[in-house]
Amino acid sequence: MATTHGHDVHTGLATGAVPAQTVPAHAIPTPAIATPAVERQATRRPADYVWAIARIGLGWVFLWAFVDKLFGWGFATPAERAWINGASPTTGFLKGTGENALGGVFTALAGQVWVDWLFMLGLLGVGAALLLGVGLRVAAVAGGLMMVLMWAAELPLQTNPFMDDHLIYAVVLAGLALTGAGTTWGLGTWWAATPLVGRHPILR
């Protein structure tokens, strides 16, 4: 093997060559790693704001239904039929389904205390979750189930073969959860970073 001045030319350390300097590891700048939340903040799209408006609007629909049925403020529920005054918030709707395809099932539930509580807690929980932008996965499941049941109670529909606003609400709820709509104008980013959600991602 050829050598020059006692050095192996294949090493590139011929006479007069300056050895490469070793750079300390701590001196090498580490590129910043963006978290998903930071990336989402940096890449906000117009559609994100549309979903946020839909989330807040639908949240208000649920929450207002709860408040109106609780206090009977005269919009959809008169004062004498308010839940706080002892009336059942589900009886009027469920008894009105008696002539429908599944009327026998739903009229049997009218006035049941546990049905009233589940219905009202569902309105409150889904409405609050949507307005705050937290727990959208649970809200989508709970709210979607409520909407599908209300749709089923009205079958057969009078104005459309199968589609009505209840199914549209259910689809929008699913979209809100799947797109992470709580991170825009909501507390979704903070909520996702909590230890509780870290242990139970379904709560996201």
MDTraj code that builds the backbone (N, CA, C; nanometers):
import mdtraj as md
import numpy as np

residues = "MET ALA THR THR HIS GLY HIS ASP VAL HIS THR GLY LEU ALA THR GLY ALA VAL PRO ALA GLN THR VAL PRO ALA HIS ALA ILE PRO THR PRO ALA ILE ALA THR PRO ALA VAL GLU ARG GLN ALA THR ARG ARG PRO ALA ASP TYR VAL TRP ALA ILE ALA ARG ILE GLY LEU GLY TRP VAL PHE LEU TRP ALA PHE VAL ASP LYS LEU PHE GLY TRP GLY PHE ALA THR PRO ALA GLU ARG ALA TRP ILE ASN GLY ALA SER PRO THR THR GLY PHE LEU LYS GLY THR GLY GLU ASN ALA LEU GLY GLY VAL PHE THR ALA LEU ALA GLY GLN VAL TRP VAL ASP TRP LEU PHE MET LEU GLY LEU LEU GLY VAL GLY ALA ALA LEU LEU LEU GLY VAL GLY LEU ARG VAL ALA ALA VAL ALA GLY GLY LEU MET MET VAL LEU MET TRP ALA ALA GLU LEU PRO LEU GLN THR ASN PRO PHE MET ASP ASP HIS LEU ILE TYR ALA VAL VAL LEU ALA GLY LEU ALA LEU THR GLY ALA GLY THR THR TRP GLY LEU GLY THR TRP TRP ALA ALA THR PRO LEU VAL GLY ARG HIS PRO ILE LEU ARG".split()
xyz = np.array([
    [0.0862, -0.1192, 0.0000],
    [0.0000, 0.0000, 0.0000],
    [0.0888, 0.1228, 0.0000],
    [0.0572, 0.2207, -0.0872],
    [0.1423, 0.3390, -0.0991],
    [0.1211, 0.4300, 0.0188],
    [0.2330, 0.4893, 0.0643],
    [0.2285, 0.5831, 0.1757],
    [0.3057, 0.7072, 0.1395],
    [0.2767, 0.8157, 0.2021],
    [0.3487, 0.9420, 0.1830],
    [0.3898, 0.9934, 0.3181],
    [0.5225, 1.0046, 0.3380],
    [0.5759, 1.0530, 0.4660],
    [0.5211, 0.9735, 0.5816],
    [0.5087, 0.8451, 0.5601],
    [0.4679, 0.7592, 0.6707],
    [0.3201, 0.7580, 0.6968],
    [0.2430, 0.8256, 0.6137],
    [0.0970, 0.8290, 0.6343],
    [0.0292, 0.7556, 0.5221],
    [-0.0737, 0.6832, 0.5486],
    [-0.1534, 0.6120, 0.4493],
    [-0.2354, 0.7133, 0.3696],
    [-0.2109, 0.7211, 0.2373],
    [-0.2810, 0.8205, 0.1567],
    [-0.4308, 0.7941, 0.1523],
    [-0.4693, 0.6716, 0.1786],
    [-0.6124, 0.6398, 0.1729],
    [-0.6881, 0.6968, 0.2911],
    [-0.6160, 0.7391, 0.3918],
    [-0.6845, 0.8003, 0.5054],
    [-0.7101, 0.9465, 0.4829],
    [-0.6495, 1.0024, 0.3776],
    [-0.6710, 1.1444, 0.3524],
    [-0.5900, 1.2303, 0.4455],
    [-0.4959, 1.1723, 0.5264],
    [-0.4184, 1.2499, 0.6216],
    [-0.2748, 1.2604, 0.5716],
    [-0.2611, 1.3097, 0.4531],
    [-0.1285, 1.3291, 0.3998],
    [-0.0598, 1.4416, 0.4741],
    [0.0729, 1.4527, 0.4512],
    [0.1508, 1.5553, 0.5201],
    [0.0928, 1.6921, 0.4897],
    [0.0735, 1.7699, 0.5925],
    [0.0208, 1.9045, 0.5778],
    [-0.1297, 1.9129, 0.5862],
    [-0.2000, 1.7991, 0.5842],
    [-0.3460, 1.8022, 0.5924],
    [-0.3904, 1.8323, 0.7344],
    [-0.4972, 1.9092, 0.7496],
    [-0.5478, 1.9465, 0.8817],
    [-0.6568, 1.8482, 0.9208],
    [-0.6417, 1.7759, 1.0310],
    [-0.7450, 1.6795, 1.0734],
    [-0.8783, 1.7491, 1.0982],
    [-0.9835, 1.6788, 1.0666],
    [-1.1170, 1.7340, 1.0926],
    [-1.1387, 1.7473, 1.2415],
    [-1.1964, 1.8587, 1.2817],
    [-1.2215, 1.8845, 1.4230],
    [-1.3538, 1.8215, 1.4649],
    [-1.3551, 1.7675, 1.5830],
    [-1.4779, 1.7085, 1.6384],
    [-1.5608, 1.8162, 1.7057],
    [-1.6846, 1.8304, 1.6614],
    [-1.7736, 1.9313, 1.7188],
    [-1.8494, 1.8705, 1.8353],
    [-1.8424, 1.9324, 1.9531],
    [-1.9162, 1.8780, 2.0691],
    [-2.0649, 1.8648, 2.0376],
    [-2.1237, 1.7555, 2.0914],
    [-2.2653, 1.7290, 2.0632],
    [-2.3551, 1.8416, 2.1092],
    [-2.3153, 1.9056, 2.2224],
    [-2.4023, 2.0100, 2.2748],
    [-2.4000, 2.1359, 2.1902],
    [-2.3000, 2.1454, 2.1004],
    [-2.2892, 2.2648, 2.0182],
    [-2.3699, 2.2544, 1.8899],
    [-2.4210, 2.1345, 1.8594],
    [-2.4987, 2.1163, 1.7374],
    [-2.6425, 2.1590, 1.7638],
    [-2.6929, 2.2565, 1.6908],
    [-2.8310, 2.3026, 1.7159],
    [-2.9314, 2.1929, 1.6843],
    [-3.0258, 2.1759, 1.7729],
    [-3.1308, 2.0757, 1.7548],
    [-3.2515, 2.1412, 1.6914],
    [-3.2971, 2.0906, 1.5772],
    [-3.4144, 2.1517, 1.5138],
    [-3.5370, 2.1384, 1.6014],
    [-3.6171, 2.2445, 1.6041],
    [-3.7385, 2.2436, 1.6860],
    [-3.8381, 2.1448, 1.6276],
    [-3.8952, 2.0641, 1.7145],
    [-3.9950, 1.9663, 1.6743],
    [-4.1317, 2.0208, 1.7095],
    [-4.2115, 2.0460, 1.6094],
    [-4.3442, 2.1028, 1.6322],
    [-4.4403, 1.9943, 1.6762],
    [-4.5151, 2.0218, 1.7805],
    [-4.6185, 1.9293, 1.8246],
    [-4.7374, 1.9420, 1.7303],
    [-4.8273, 1.8403, 1.7279],
    [-4.9446, 1.8507, 1.6418],
    [-5.0268, 1.9755, 1.6677],
    [-5.0386, 2.0153, 1.7956],
    [-5.1173, 2.1342, 1.8275],
    [-5.0526, 2.2586, 1.7682],
    [-4.9172, 2.2676, 1.7791],
    [-4.8471, 2.3836, 1.7241],
    [-4.8594, 2.3856, 1.5729],
    [-4.8432, 2.2677, 1.5098],
    [-4.8559, 2.2608, 1.3653],
    [-4.9955, 2.3033, 1.3213],
    [-5.0969, 2.2610, 1.3972],
    [-5.2340, 2.2964, 1.3607],
    [-5.2558, 2.4457, 1.3727],
    [-5.1965, 2.5079, 1.4783],
    [-5.2087, 2.6514, 1.4937],
    [-5.1421, 2.7230, 1.3769],
    [-5.0277, 2.6689, 1.3284],
    [-4.9527, 2.7347, 1.2226],
    [-5.0142, 2.7129, 1.0857],
    [-5.0953, 2.6088, 1.0712],
    [-5.1518, 2.5758, 0.9402],
    [-5.3041, 2.5855, 0.9428],
    [-5.3558, 2.6812, 1.0132],
    [-5.5003, 2.6974, 1.0223],
    [-5.5583, 2.7279, 0.8847],
    [-5.6639, 2.6563, 0.8490],
    [-5.7272, 2.6732, 0.7195],
    [-5.8629, 2.7407, 0.7357],
    [-5.9141, 2.8029, 0.6295],
    [-6.0483, 2.8624, 0.6398],
    [-6.1533, 2.7618, 0.6838],
    [-6.1383, 2.6354, 0.6408],
    [-6.2369, 2.5341, 0.6803],
    [-6.2388, 2.5133, 0.8307],
    [-6.1246, 2.5346, 0.8986],
    [-6.1206, 2.5178, 1.0439],
    [-6.2134, 2.6172, 1.1129],
    [-6.2207, 2.7383, 1.0585],
    [-6.3085, 2.8389, 1.1179],
    [-6.4552, 2.8079, 1.0880],
    [-6.4805, 2.7506, 0.9714],
    [-6.6179, 2.7096, 0.9397],
    [-6.6636, 2.6010, 1.0365],
    [-6.5776, 2.5014, 1.0615],
    [-6.6105, 2.3959, 1.1568],
    [-6.6286, 2.4534, 1.2969],
    [-6.5473, 2.5529, 1.3326],
    [-6.5606, 2.6139, 1.4654],
    [-6.6946, 2.6841, 1.4800],
    [-6.7364, 2.7543, 1.3760],
    [-6.8667, 2.8217, 1.3799],
    [-6.9792, 2.7190, 1.3894],
    [-6.9664, 2.6102, 1.3135],
    [-7.0668, 2.5036, 1.3206],
    [-7.0707, 2.4428, 1.4599],
    [-6.9539, 2.4229, 1.5213],
    [-6.9461, 2.3659, 1.6564],
    [-7.0153, 2.4556, 1.7577],
    [-6.9849, 2.5837, 1.7530],
    [-7.0424, 2.6776, 1.8494],
    [-7.1936, 2.6915, 1.8273],
    [-7.2339, 2.6993, 1.7001],
    [-7.3762, 2.7122, 1.6704],
    [-7.4555, 2.5909, 1.7152],
    [-7.4046, 2.4723, 1.6855],
    [-7.4750, 2.3505, 1.7265],
    [-7.4722, 2.3340, 1.8780],
    [-7.3620, 2.3747, 1.9398],
    [-7.3554, 2.3705, 2.0861],
    [-7.4622, 2.4580, 2.1491],
    [-7.4852, 2.5741, 2.0893],
    [-7.5885, 2.6634, 2.1408],
    [-7.7276, 2.6022, 2.1239],
    [-7.7506, 2.5320, 2.0129],
    [-7.8800, 2.4658, 1.9906],
    [-7.9083, 2.3670, 2.1034],
    [-7.8086, 2.2848, 2.1372],
    [-7.8268, 2.1861, 2.2446],
    [-7.8439, 2.2548, 2.3800],
    [-7.7573, 2.3512, 2.4080],
    [-7.7615, 2.4147, 2.5402],
    [-7.8895, 2.4959, 2.5581],
    [-7.9340, 2.5638, 2.4525],
    [-8.0565, 2.6412, 2.4638],
    [-8.1767, 2.5510, 2.4860],
    [-8.1791, 2.4351, 2.4192],
    [-8.2883, 2.3406, 2.4407],
    [-8.2933, 2.2974, 2.5866],
    [-8.1767, 2.2764, 2.6469],
    [-8.1722, 2.2396, 2.7887],
    [-8.2285, 2.3517, 2.8758],
    [-8.1810, 2.4744, 2.8533],
    [-8.2226, 2.5873, 2.9371],
    [-8.3719, 2.6142, 2.9206],
    [-8.4205, 2.6107, 2.7971],
    [-8.5615, 2.6405, 2.7730],
    [-8.6524, 2.5360, 2.8370],
    [-8.6133, 2.4086, 2.8277],
    [-8.6941, 2.3038, 2.8889],
    [-8.6827, 2.3048, 3.0414],
    [-8.5681, 2.3506, 3.0912],
    [-8.5496, 2.3556, 3.2363],
    [-8.6341, 2.4651, 3.2997],
    [-8.6318, 2.5851, 3.2403],
    [-8.6982, 2.6999, 3.3018],
    [-8.8300, 2.7386, 3.2347],
    [-8.8556, 2.6870, 3.1129],
    [-8.9794, 2.7232, 3.0446],
    [-8.9858, 2.8704, 3.0129],
    [-8.8922, 2.9186, 2.9353],
    [-8.8842, 3.0607, 2.9039],
    [-8.9734, 3.1020, 2.7887],
    [-9.0608, 3.0127, 2.7445],
    [-9.1651, 3.0510, 2.6510],
    [-9.1280, 3.0447, 2.5046],
    [-9.0116, 2.9966, 2.4690],
    [-8.9768, 2.9854, 2.3276],
    [-9.0353, 2.8560, 2.2708],
    [-8.9853, 2.7428, 2.3165],
    [-9.0444, 2.6149, 2.2767],
    [-9.1191, 2.5516, 2.3930],
    [-9.0928, 2.5999, 2.5132],
    [-9.1517, 2.5403, 2.6336],
    [-9.2165, 2.6483, 2.7186],
    [-9.3490, 2.6440, 2.7371],
    [-9.4134, 2.7415, 2.8261],
    [-9.3760, 2.7167, 2.9720],
    [-9.3929, 2.8165, 3.0548],
    [-9.3496, 2.8091, 3.1944],
    [-9.4136, 2.6923, 3.2683],
    [-9.5407, 2.6635, 3.2393],
    [-9.6077, 2.5563, 3.3133],
    [-9.5544, 2.4179, 3.2769],
    [-9.4801, 2.4064, 3.1669],
    [-9.4234, 2.2780, 3.1280],
    [-9.2731, 2.2701, 3.1543],
    [-9.2236, 2.3640, 3.2342],
    [-9.0810, 2.3651, 3.2668],
    [-9.0455, 2.2476, 3.3568],
    [-8.9279, 2.1946, 3.3375],
    [-8.8818, 2.0816, 3.4206],
    [-8.8691, 2.1245, 3.5652],
    [-8.8257, 2.2462, 3.5884],
    [-8.8072, 2.2950, 3.7245],
    [-8.9414, 2.3069, 3.7973],
    [-9.0505, 2.3134, 3.7222],
    [-9.1834, 2.3215, 3.7817],
    [-9.2511, 2.1850, 3.7918],
    [-9.1758, 2.0794, 3.7666],
    [-9.2279, 1.9451, 3.7845],
    [-9.2775, 1.8766, 3.6592],
    [-9.2754, 1.9449, 3.5460],
    [-9.3221, 1.8833, 3.4216],
    [-9.2124, 1.7952, 3.3620],
    [-9.2516, 1.7037, 3.2763],
    [-9.1563, 1.6154, 3.2093],
    [-9.1119, 1.6777, 3.0773],
    [-8.9809, 1.6917, 3.0559],
    [-8.9335, 1.7534, 2.9313],
    [-8.9445, 1.6627, 2.8093],
    [-8.9765, 1.5348, 2.8298],
    [-8.9835, 1.4427, 2.7157],
    [-9.1252, 1.3985, 2.6821],
    [-9.2182, 1.4191, 2.7722],
    [-9.3531, 1.3645, 2.7533],
    [-9.4207, 1.4185, 2.6281],
    [-9.4144, 1.5492, 2.6069],
    [-9.4823, 1.6096, 2.4922],
    [-9.4364, 1.5499, 2.3604],
    [-9.3055, 1.5386, 2.3428],
    [-9.2520, 1.4850, 2.2175],
    [-9.2837, 1.3368, 2.2032],
    [-9.2590, 1.2598, 2.3080],
    [-9.2745, 1.1145, 2.2978],
    [-9.4207, 1.0731, 2.2799],
    [-9.5111, 1.1396, 2.3487],
    [-9.6528, 1.1049, 2.3326],
    [-9.7049, 1.1438, 2.1952],
    [-9.6386, 1.2424, 2.1346],
    [-9.6806, 1.2839, 2.0007],
    [-9.6381, 1.1874, 1.8920],
    [-9.5640, 1.0828, 1.9294],
    [-9.5189, 0.9855, 1.8298],
    [-9.6056, 0.8595, 1.8297],
    [-9.7154, 0.8635, 1.9005],
    [-9.7969, 0.7435, 1.9179],
    [-9.8453, 0.6812, 1.7882],
    [-9.8729, 0.7625, 1.6851],
    [-9.9235, 0.7106, 1.5581],
    [-9.8124, 0.6746, 1.4614],
    [-9.6875, 0.6942, 1.5010],
    [-9.5755, 0.6673, 1.4114],
    [-9.5372, 0.5197, 1.4124],
    [-9.4428, 0.4844, 1.3266],
    [-9.4056, 0.3437, 1.3093],
    [-9.3561, 0.2799, 1.4379],
    [-9.2788, 0.3546, 1.5155],
    [-9.2238, 0.3023, 1.6410],
    [-9.2891, 0.3687, 1.7616],
    [-9.4077, 0.4195, 1.7410],
    [-9.4748, 0.4940, 1.8469],
    [-9.4941, 0.4149, 1.9748],
    [-9.5230, 0.2855, 1.9629],
    [-9.5442, 0.2063, 2.0832],
    [-9.4228, 0.2002, 2.1722],
    [-9.3063, 0.1980, 2.1118],
    [-9.1816, 0.1933, 2.1891],
    [-9.1567, 0.3247, 2.2605],
    [-9.1725, 0.4351, 2.1884],
    [-9.1365, 0.5645, 2.2446],
    [-9.2424, 0.6208, 2.3395],
    [-9.3690, 0.5955, 2.3128],
    [-9.4707, 0.6447, 2.4057],
    [-9.4610, 0.5756, 2.5411],
    [-9.4099, 0.4534, 2.5438],
    [-9.3915, 0.3828, 2.6709],
    [-9.2843, 0.4495, 2.7568],
    [-9.1962, 0.5259, 2.6933],
    [-9.0896, 0.5936, 2.7675],
    [-9.1311, 0.7314, 2.8181],
    [-9.2428, 0.7821, 2.7687],
    [-9.2859, 0.9164, 2.8050],
    [-9.3090, 0.9286, 2.9555],
    [-9.2514, 1.0318, 3.0147],
    [-9.2710, 1.0593, 3.1565],
    [-9.1843, 0.9792, 3.2502],
    [-9.1045, 0.8886, 3.1990],
    [-9.0144, 0.8109, 3.2842],
    [-8.9051, 0.9036, 3.3397],
    [-8.8850, 0.8980, 3.4705],
    [-8.7882, 0.9884, 3.5337],
    [-8.6490, 0.9686, 3.4769],
    [-8.6073, 0.8446, 3.4578],
    [-8.4712, 0.8193, 3.4092],
    [-8.4538, 0.8675, 3.2655],
    [-8.5613, 0.8626, 3.1873],
    [-8.5550, 0.9133, 3.0507],
    [-8.5383, 1.0653, 3.0523],
    [-8.6162, 1.1316, 3.1392],
    [-8.6035, 1.2771, 3.1506],
    [-8.4621, 1.3179, 3.1897],
    [-8.4042, 1.2497, 3.2871],
    [-8.2703, 1.2833, 3.3331],
    [-8.1653, 1.2584, 3.2247],
    [-8.1744, 1.1445, 3.1572],
    [-8.0789, 1.1165, 3.0503],
    [-8.0894, 1.2191, 2.9381],
    [-8.2108, 1.2545, 2.9041],
    [-8.2320, 1.3512, 2.7966],
    [-8.1758, 1.4878, 2.8336],
    [-8.2074, 1.5355, 2.9517],
    [-8.1624, 1.6681, 2.9929],
    [-8.0105, 1.6728, 3.0144],
    [-7.9559, 1.5683, 3.0745],
    [-7.8105, 1.5650, 3.0919],
    [-7.7407, 1.5556, 2.9562],
    [-7.8029, 1.4854, 2.8626],
    [-7.7459, 1.4788, 2.7289],
    [-7.7431, 1.6148, 2.6620],
    [-7.8524, 1.6889, 2.6705],
    [-7.8561, 1.8239, 2.6141],
    [-7.7502, 1.9130, 2.6777],
    [-7.7410, 1.9083, 2.8098],
    [-7.6450, 1.9923, 2.8808],
    [-7.5012, 1.9526, 2.8473],
    [-7.4729, 1.8233, 2.8550],
    [-7.3367, 1.7776, 2.8331],
    [-7.2876, 1.8013, 2.6915],
    [-7.3703, 1.7665, 2.5938],
    [-7.3308, 1.7861, 2.4540],
    [-7.3178, 1.9347, 2.4230],
    [-7.4122, 2.0142, 2.4701],
    [-7.4049, 2.1579, 2.4452],
    [-7.2817, 2.2219, 2.5048],
    [-7.2504, 2.1881, 2.6305],
    [-7.1326, 2.2456, 2.6958],
    [-7.0039, 2.2000, 2.6281],
    [-6.9967, 2.0718, 2.5913],
    [-6.8769, 2.0192, 2.5254],
    [-6.8517, 2.0890, 2.3927],
    [-6.9570, 2.1096, 2.3156],
    [-6.9414, 2.1754, 2.1863],
    [-6.9005, 2.3211, 2.2016],
    [-6.9619, 2.3915, 2.2935],
    [-6.9272, 2.5322, 2.3117],
    [-6.7834, 2.5490, 2.3598],
    [-6.7376, 2.4601, 2.4475],
    [-6.6020, 2.4695, 2.5010],
    [-6.4981, 2.4082, 2.4072],
    [-6.5407, 2.3181, 2.3215],
    [-6.4464, 2.2520, 2.2316],
    [-6.3717, 2.1371, 2.2956],
    [-6.4312, 2.0746, 2.3964],
    [-6.3652, 1.9633, 2.4659],
    [-6.4551, 1.8407, 2.4605],
    [-6.3923, 1.7220, 2.4688],
    [-6.4699, 1.5989, 2.4721],
    [-6.5591, 1.5796, 2.3517],
    [-6.5122, 1.6200, 2.2341],
    [-6.5982, 1.6151, 2.1164],
    [-6.6295, 1.4727, 2.0719],
    [-6.5410, 1.3781, 2.1016],
    [-6.5690, 1.2396, 2.0625],
    [-6.6872, 1.1841, 2.1409],
    [-6.6864, 1.2066, 2.2710],
    [-6.7985, 1.1613, 2.3534],
    [-6.9256, 1.2373, 2.3162],
    [-6.9115, 1.3674, 2.2930],
    [-7.0274, 1.4485, 2.2554],
    [-7.0864, 1.4020, 2.1235],
    [-7.0012, 1.3631, 2.0297],
    [-7.0504, 1.3174, 1.8996],
    [-7.1288, 1.1873, 1.9132],
    [-7.0801, 1.0970, 1.9974],
    [-7.1496, 0.9697, 2.0174],
    [-7.2826, 0.9923, 2.0889],
    [-7.2775, 1.0671, 2.2002],
    [-7.3991, 1.0901, 2.2782],
    [-7.5013, 1.1719, 2.1994],
    [-7.4554, 1.2812, 2.1410],
    [-7.5469, 1.3656, 2.0648],
    [-7.5986, 1.2962, 1.9404],
    [-7.5118, 1.2219, 1.8734],
    [-7.5558, 1.1483, 1.7551],
    [-7.6608, 1.0441, 1.7885],
    [-7.6436, 0.9759, 1.9014],
    [-7.7426, 0.8764, 1.9448],
    [-7.8763, 0.9432, 1.9756],
    [-7.8728, 1.0564, 2.0421],
    [-7.9956, 1.1301, 2.0704],
    [-8.0674, 1.1679, 1.9416],
    [-7.9908, 1.2181, 1.8445],
    [-8.0509, 1.2612, 1.7192],
    [-8.1112, 1.1442, 1.6416],
    [-8.0417, 1.0322, 1.6382],
    [-8.0920, 0.9154, 1.5658],
    [-8.2194, 0.8623, 1.6316],
    [-8.2232, 0.8625, 1.7645],
    [-8.3438, 0.8168, 1.8340],
    [-8.4618, 0.9098, 1.8069],
    [-8.4371, 1.0392, 1.8054],
    [-8.5443, 1.1342, 1.7764],
    [-8.5910, 1.1199, 1.6315],
    [-8.4976, 1.0921, 1.5418],
    [-8.5342, 1.0659, 1.4022],
    [-8.6221, 0.9408, 1.3916],
    [-8.5798, 0.8354, 1.4623],
    [-8.6560, 0.7104, 1.4575],
    [-8.7965, 0.7273, 1.5147],
    [-8.8087, 0.8119, 1.6177],
    [-8.9392, 0.8323, 1.6803],
    [-9.0378, 0.8985, 1.5856],
    [-8.9889, 0.9707, 1.4838],
    [-9.0770, 1.0432, 1.3930],
    [-9.1066, 0.9669, 1.2638],
    [-9.0522, 0.8473, 1.2484],
    [-9.0776, 0.7689, 1.1270],
    [-9.2235, 0.7241, 1.1194],
    [-9.2838, 0.7222, 1.0008],
    [-9.2292, 0.7712, 0.8735],
    [-9.2343, 0.9239, 0.8669],
    [-9.1343, 0.9815, 0.8039],
    [-9.1263, 1.1272, 0.7953],
    [-9.2355, 1.1813, 0.7036],
    [-9.2771, 1.3023, 0.7307],
    [-9.3862, 1.3628, 0.6543],
    [-9.3380, 1.4405, 0.5329],
    [-9.2155, 1.4915, 0.5371],
    [-9.1702, 1.5815, 0.4308],
    [-9.0552, 1.5260, 0.3483],
    [-9.0065, 1.4068, 0.3823],
    [-8.8926, 1.3502, 0.3105],
    [-8.8943, 1.1991, 0.3308],
    [-8.8505, 1.1229, 0.2317],
    [-8.8539, 0.9774, 0.2486],
    [-8.7720, 0.9253, 0.3658],
    [-8.6549, 0.9888, 0.3921],
    [-8.5705, 0.9359, 0.5005],
    [-8.4850, 1.0409, 0.5695],
    [-8.4610, 1.1550, 0.5078],
    [-8.3661, 1.2518, 0.5621],
    [-8.4375, 1.3656, 0.6333],
    [-8.3856, 1.4047, 0.7515],
    [-8.4341, 1.5245, 0.8196],
    [-8.3198, 1.5876, 0.8975],
    [-8.3507, 1.6949, 0.9708],
    [-8.2456, 1.7706, 1.0378],
    [-8.1759, 1.6905, 1.1469],
    [-8.2429, 1.5927, 1.2061],
    [-8.1780, 1.5129, 1.3105],
    [-8.0574, 1.4360, 1.2551],
    [-8.0724, 1.3783, 1.1382],
    [-7.9606, 1.3053, 1.0775],
    [-7.8498, 1.4005, 1.0351],
    [-7.8862, 1.5185, 0.9878],
    [-7.7845, 1.6176, 0.9511],
    [-7.7039, 1.6574, 1.0741],
    [-7.7720, 1.6803, 1.1864],
    [-7.7016, 1.7128, 1.3107],
    [-7.6055, 1.6008, 1.3497],
    [-7.6499, 1.4761, 1.3354],
    [-7.5645, 1.3628, 1.3709],
    [-7.4393, 1.3591, 1.2841],
    [-7.4545, 1.3872, 1.1554],
    [-7.3392, 1.3888, 1.0651],
    [-7.2441, 1.5031, 1.1011],
    [-7.2989, 1.6197, 1.1318],
    [-7.2149, 1.7338, 1.1696],
    [-7.1390, 1.7038, 1.2985],
    [-7.2038, 1.6408, 1.3943],
    [-7.1365, 1.6035, 1.5185],
    [-7.0180, 1.5119, 1.4909],
    [-7.0364, 1.4143, 1.4029],
    [-6.9258, 1.3252, 1.3671],
    [-6.8127, 1.4028, 1.3010],
    [-6.8477, 1.4952, 1.2125],
    [-6.7460, 1.5761, 1.1474],
    [-6.6681, 1.6625, 1.2443],
    [-6.7350, 1.7190, 1.3420],
    [-6.6684, 1.8014, 1.4429],
    [-6.5655, 1.7207, 1.5207],
    [-6.6014, 1.5977, 1.5569],
    [-6.5093, 1.5131, 1.6318],
    [-6.3916, 1.4697, 1.5455],
    [-6.4170, 1.4314, 1.4209],
    [-6.3125, 1.3782, 1.3346],
    [-6.2138, 1.4853, 1.2894],
    [-6.2572, 1.6094, 1.2826],
    [-6.1690, 1.7171, 1.2373],
    [-6.1020, 1.7922, 1.3519],
    [-6.1272, 1.7505, 1.4745],
    [-6.0662, 1.8205, 1.5881],
    [-6.1080, 1.9656, 1.5953],
    [-6.2371, 1.9921, 1.5759],
    [-6.2860, 2.1288, 1.5668],
    [-6.2736, 2.2070, 1.6969],
    [-6.2439, 2.1392, 1.8061],
    [-6.2326, 2.2101, 1.9336],
    [-6.1052, 2.2903, 1.9490],
    [-6.0084, 2.2737, 1.8585],
    [-5.8821, 2.3478, 1.8704],
    [-5.8915, 2.4883, 1.8127],
    [-5.9963, 2.5182, 1.7380],
    [-6.0166, 2.6525, 1.6834],
    [-6.1261, 2.7212, 1.7626],
    [-6.0914, 2.8336, 1.8264],
    [-6.1868, 2.9068, 1.9100],
    [-6.2443, 2.8179, 2.0189],
    [-6.1637, 2.7301, 2.0720],
    [-6.2086, 2.6406, 2.1781],
    [-6.0914, 2.5976, 2.2645],
    [-6.1192, 2.5135, 2.3610],
    [-6.0181, 2.4674, 2.4566],
    [-5.9647, 2.3292, 2.4192],
    [-5.9810, 2.2889, 2.2946],
    [-5.9420, 2.1555, 2.2541],
    [-5.7945, 2.1256, 2.2700],
    [-5.7076, 2.2222, 2.2382],
    [-5.5630, 2.2002, 2.2503],
    [-5.5248, 2.1784, 2.3961],
    [-5.5759, 2.2629, 2.4844],
    [-5.5471, 2.2476, 2.6283],
    [-5.6026, 2.1159, 2.6802],
    [-5.7256, 2.0836, 2.6405],
    [-5.7909, 1.9623, 2.6878],
    [-5.7127, 1.8383, 2.6463],
    [-5.6646, 1.8360, 2.5221],
    [-5.5908, 1.7199, 2.4724],
    [-5.4593, 1.6990, 2.5458],
    [-5.4044, 1.8049, 2.6044],
    [-5.2767, 1.7953, 2.6740],
    [-5.2906, 1.7584, 2.8210],
    [-5.4120, 1.7451, 2.8715],
    [-5.4304, 1.7107, 3.0123],
    [-5.3963, 1.5636, 3.0365],
    [-5.3491, 1.5298, 3.1564],
    [-5.3166, 1.3891, 3.1872],
    [-5.4356, 1.2953, 3.1698],
    [-5.5556, 1.3432, 3.2020],
    [-5.6748, 1.2584, 3.1897],
    [-5.6953, 1.2128, 3.0465],
    [-5.6867, 1.3054, 2.9527],
    [-5.7055, 1.2715, 2.8122],
    [-5.5866, 1.1901, 2.7613],
    [-5.4668, 1.2159, 2.8168],
    [-5.3509, 1.1365, 2.7785],
    [-5.3694, 0.9903, 2.8132],
    [-5.4353, 0.9628, 2.9265],
    [-5.4603, 0.8240, 2.9672],
    [-5.5818, 0.7656, 2.8958],
    [-5.6771, 0.8520, 2.8605],
    [-5.8001, 0.8041, 2.7968],
    [-5.8274, 0.8885, 2.6726],
    [-5.7635, 0.8571, 2.5605],
    [-5.7787, 0.9394, 2.4384],
    [-5.9224, 0.9503, 2.3881],
    [-6.0086, 0.8569, 2.4274],
    [-6.1467, 0.8641, 2.3824],
    [-6.2143, 0.9924, 2.4300],
    [-6.1628, 1.0498, 2.5387],
    [-6.2205, 1.1717, 2.5948],
    [-6.1813, 1.2964, 2.5157],
    [-6.0956, 1.2804, 2.4201],
    [-6.0474, 1.3935, 2.3427],
    [-6.1607, 1.4617, 2.2666],
])
top = md.Topology()
chain = top.add_chain()
for i, resn in enumerate(residues, 1):
    res = top.add_residue(resn, chain, resSeq=i)
    for name in ("N", "CA", "C"):
        top.add_atom(name, md.element.get_by_symbol(name[0]), res)
traj = md.Trajectory(xyz[None], top)
